[in-house]
Amino acid sequence: MTPDGATVLLHAQDRGRRNLYALPIDGGPETVPRLLAPGGATGDVAAAGNGLAVFVRQSFHRPADLWTVALDGAGSSPRPR
């Protein structure tokens, strides 16, 4: 959950990959989860309070590492930290 309580951060499987999504709480029939971090396996997510989500990402080829991504999805891609 984001600090303002407006968005839930969640993981969901899609074609064998565990992606990170943001879902606004205000709802409505057109509310669709926003993809924040595709591919690999994501886990242990938290909102950092500065407009970023911090999460763990790993794959068969990389060990677990901390990554960040903008919560609004404004043209940013996940980055290792």
C-alpha positions in Angstrom: 0.0 0.0 0.0 1.3 3.5 -0.8 1.7 5.9 2.1 -1.4 7.9 1.1 -3.5 4.7 1.0 -4.6 5.4 -2.6 -2.8 2.5 -4.3 -2.3 -1.2 -3.5 1.0 -2.8 -4.7 0.6 -6.4 -5.7 2.2 -9.3 -7.6 0.4 -11.4 -10.2 1.5 -14.3 -12.5 1.4 -13.7 -16.2 2.7 -16.4 -18.6 5.0 -17.9 -15.9 6.4 -14.6 -14.7 5.6 -12.8 -11.5 5.1 -9.1 -12.3 4.6 -6.1 -10.0 1.5 -4.0 -10.4 -0.1 -0.9 -8.8 -3.9 -0.8 -8.4 -5.7 2.4 -7.5 -8.2 1.9 -4.6 -10.8 4.4 -5.8 -11.9 1.6 -8.2 -14.5 1.8 -10.8 -15.2 -0.5 -13.7 -12.3 0.9 -15.8 -9.7 0.4 -13.1 -6.9 -1.8 -14.5 -3.7 -2.7 -12.6 -0.8 -0.7 -13.9 2.3 -2.8 -14.7 5.3 -1.5 -12.9 7.9 -4.2 -13.2 7.5 -7.0 -15.8 9.2 -10.3 -16.0 11.4 -12.5 -13.8 10.2 -12.9 -10.3 9.4 -9.9 -8.0 8.8 -10.0 -4.3 8.8 -8.1 -1.0 7.5 -4.7 -2.2 7.2 -1.5 -0.2 6.3 2.1 -1.1 9.4 4.2 -0.3 7.3 7.4 0.4 9.1 9.4 -2.3 7.1 8.2 -5.3 9.1 5.0 -5.7 8.4 1.4 -4.9 11.3 -0.7 -3.6 11.1 -4.4 -4.4 13.2 -7.6 -4.7 13.8 -9.0 -8.2 15.5 -12.2 -9.1 15.7 -14.7 -11.9 17.4 -18.0 -12.7 20.4 -16.0 -14.0 20.6 -13.3 -11.3 20.5 -13.5 -7.5 17.9 -11.5 -5.6 18.6 -7.8 -5.6 16.8 -4.6 -4.6 15.2 -2.5 -7.4 13.1 0.7 -7.5 10.4 1.9 -9.9 8.2 5.0 -10.0 4.8 4.4 -8.7 3.1 6.5 -11.3 4.8 4.5 -14.1 5.8 7.8 -15.7 8.3 6.6 -18.3 10.6 5.0 -15.8 11.7 1.4 -15.9 12.8 -0.7 -12.9 16.4 0.0 -11.8 18.7 -1.9 -9.5 19.8 -0.2 -6.3 
